[in-house]
């Protein structure tokens, strides 16, 4: 059973539908009890880190989520769900995040031909150990991105995918039972479905 966290905002429906398309049982989780009842946890997200964390606090989900991850339950973060894993985000004047991966989340510098937010297709260059999330996915494959902030990891050993957009940033991480990607697999056609299928099969 896949549990998708509902912290009050985010693209829950498209992620839910993608897992249902793959034939997986899916449950929307907005209570600690719901998180404990599922086999794997997915945190999708759009919007700001500060708003998302406020939603987590209102629903008293931060400590239960960290406990489930700390207990070894498989976790997949998508877009904002990746950024929240880091120490701190500069978004909204700055806010502390979960601190599960050392590093910061910063706004893109932009530049000639590089609009902020980045919206559209970009490549992911696979690096480090072969991550099971990318089984059968070719190095340099295209995925769909929508974001203004990027992850600057100070623990490069956990970065398994990098993307270039004015800066070379961590677009996929893997740390023990924690997997997370900056792109939207539910909007990335076959490559994205392959990533979700690989998570289901872990």
GIKARA-V25101 format. One record per residue. N is the residue number from 1. RES is the residue in one letter. PHI is phi in radians with two decimals (* if undefined). PSI is psi as a letter, one per 20 degrees, with the letter a starting at -180 (* if undefined). NEAR is the number of other ideal C-beta (glycine too) atoms within 10 Angstrom. Layout:
[[N:RES:PHI:PSI:NEAR] [N:RES:PHI:PSI:NEAR]]
This chain:
[[1:X:*:p:11] [2:X:-1.60:p:23] [3:X:-1.87:p:24] [4:X:-1.82:p:24] [5:X:-1.29:p:26] [6:X:-1.92:o:19] [7:X:-1.75:j:27] [8:X:1.99:i:14] [9:X:-2.70:r:16] [10:X:2.25:r:22] [11:X:-1.60:m:18] [12:X:-1.12:g:19] [13:X:-1.12:g:12] [14:X:-1.19:h:12] [15:X:-1.20:g:26] [16:X:-0.98:g:20] [17:X:-1.12:h:12] [18:X:-1.14:g:23] [19:X:-1.20:h:21] [20:X:-1.13:h:12] [21:X:-1.03:h:12] [22:X:-1.41:j:15] [23:X:1.48:j:8] [24:X:-1.64:q:17] [25:X:-1.28:p:11] [26:X:-2.30:q:19] [27:X:-2.34:p:14] [28:X:-1.40:p:12] [29:X:-2.05:o:27] [30:X:-2.30:j:17] [31:X:-2.40:q:13] [32:X:-1.01:h:17] [33:X:-1.08:h:9] [34:X:-1.14:g:18] [35:X:-1.07:h:20] [36:X:-1.22:h:14] [37:X:-1.53:i:12] [38:X:-1.83:r:20] [39:X:-1.52:h:11] [40:X:-2.43:q:20] [41:X:-2.11:p:22] [42:X:-2.11:p:25] [43:X:-2.04:n:29] [44:X:-1.48:r:26] [45:X:-3.13:q:24] [46:X:-2.34:r:17] [47:X:1.67:a:16] [48:X:-1.65:q:18] [49:X:-1.07:g:23] [50:X:-1.07:g:15] [51:X:-1.14:g:18] [52:X:-1.11:g:26] [53:X:-1.16:h:20] [54:X:-1.10:g:15] [55:X:-1.13:g:19] [56:X:-1.03:g:20] [57:X:-1.15:g:11] [58:X:-1.03:h:10] [59:X:-1.61:j:17] [60:X:0.96:l:10] [61:X:-1.87:i:24] [62:X:-1.11:g:15] [63:X:-1.10:g:10] [64:X:-1.05:g:18] [65:X:-1.12:g:21] [66:X:-1.10:h:13] [67:X:-1.15:g:13] [68:X:-1.15:g:22] [69:X:-1.15:g:21] [70:X:-1.09:h:10] [71:X:-1.42:i:9] [72:X:1.77:j:9] [73:X:-1.19:p:18] [74:X:-1.14:p:19] [75:X:-2.30:p:24] [76:X:-2.22:o:27] [77:X:-1.75:p:25] [78:X:-2.16:p:27] [79:X:1.00:d:26] [80:X:-1.01:h:28] [81:X:-1.13:h:24] [82:X:-1.36:g:27] [83:X:-1.07:h:25] [84:X:-1.18:i:26] [85:X:-1.28:h:24] [86:X:-1.45:r:27] [87:X:-1.16:g:16] [88:X:-2.70:q:15] [89:X:-1.99:p:25] [90:X:-1.39:i:14] [91:X:-1.16:q:21] [92:X:1.13:k:11] [93:X:1.56:i:7] [94:X:1.84:p:12] [95:X:-2.69:q:18] [96:X:-1.30:q:11] [97:X:-1.97:b:22] [98:X:-1.32:h:19] [99:X:1.22:k:13] [100:X:-1.46:h:20] [101:X:-2.29:p:23] [102:X:-1.30:p:12] [103:X:2.54:a:23] [104:X:-2.28:r:18] [105:X:-2.04:p:26] [106:X:-2.21:q:18] [107:X:-1.35:q:14] [108:X:-1.01:p:18] [109:X:-1.28:i:11] [110:X:1.23:b:14] [111:X:2.45:a:11] [112:X:-0.98:p:5] [113:X:1.34:j:6] [114:X:-2.08:n:12] [115:X:-1.34:q:12] [116:X:-2.08:p:15] [117:X:-1.33:r:14] [118:X:-1.29:p:20] [119:X:-2.27:o:12] [120:X:2.37:a:10] [121:X:-1.53:p:13] [122:X:-2.63:r:16] [123:X:-1.62:q:17] [124:X:-2.08:o:26] [125:X:-1.59:o:14] [126:X:-1.30:q:19] [127:X:-2.57:r:14] [128:X:1.23:b:15] [129:X:-1.13:q:10] [130:X:-1.17:o:10] [131:X:-1.46:p:21] [132:X:-1.08:i:13] [133:X:-1.14:h:24] [134:X:-1.89:k:22] [135:X:-1.01:p:13] [136:X:1.42:i:9] [137:X:-1.75:p:19] [138:X:-1.32:q:11] [139:X:-1.02:p:11] [140:X:1.46:j:9] [141:X:-1.19:q:18] [142:X:-1.61:q:16] [143:X:-2.39:r:24] [144:X:-1.73:p:17] [145:X:-2.06:q:23] [146:X:-2.56:o:15] [147:X:-2.94:q:24] [148:X:-1.81:i:15] [149:X:-2.05:q:22] [150:X:-2.22:q:24] [151:X:-1.66:p:23] [152:X:-1.89:n:15] [153:X:-1.47:p:20] [154:X:-1.77:j:10] [155:X:-2.17:m:13] [156:X:-1.06:i:13] [157:X:-1.14:i:11] [158:X:-1.72:i:22] [159:X:-1.49:p:21] [160:X:-1.99:i:24] [161:X:-2.64:p:27] [162:X:-2.23:q:18] [163:X:-2.37:q:21] [164:X:-1.82:p:11] [165:X:-2.69:m:20] [166:X:1.44:h:15] [167:X:-2.32:q:13] [168:X:-1.67:o:12] [169:X:-2.16:r:22] [170:X:-1.33:o:25] [171:X:-1.87:i:26] [172:X:-2.70:p:27] [173:X:-2.28:q:29] [174:X:-2.56:o:21] [175:X:-2.35:o:17] [176:X:0.97:d:11] [177:X:-1.58:j:17] [178:X:-1.77:p:19] [179:X:-2.16:q:26] [180:X:-2.77:q:30] [181:X:-2.35:q:30] [182:X:-1.40:h:28] [183:X:-1.33:r:27] [184:X:-1.77:n:21] [185:X:-1.09:h:25] [186:X:-1.19:i:23] [187:X:-2.05:j:18] [188:X:-1.89:k:22] [189:X:0.95:c:13] [190:X:-1.08:g:9] [191:X:-1.04:g:18] [192:X:-1.17:g:22] [193:X:-1.13:h:16] [194:X:-1.10:g:18] [195:X:-1.11:g:29] [196:X:-1.13:g:23] [197:X:-1.09:g:19] [198:X:-1.07:h:19] [199:X:-1.13:g:22] [200:X:-1.03:h:15] [201:X:-1.50:i:10] [202:X:-1.11:*:12]]
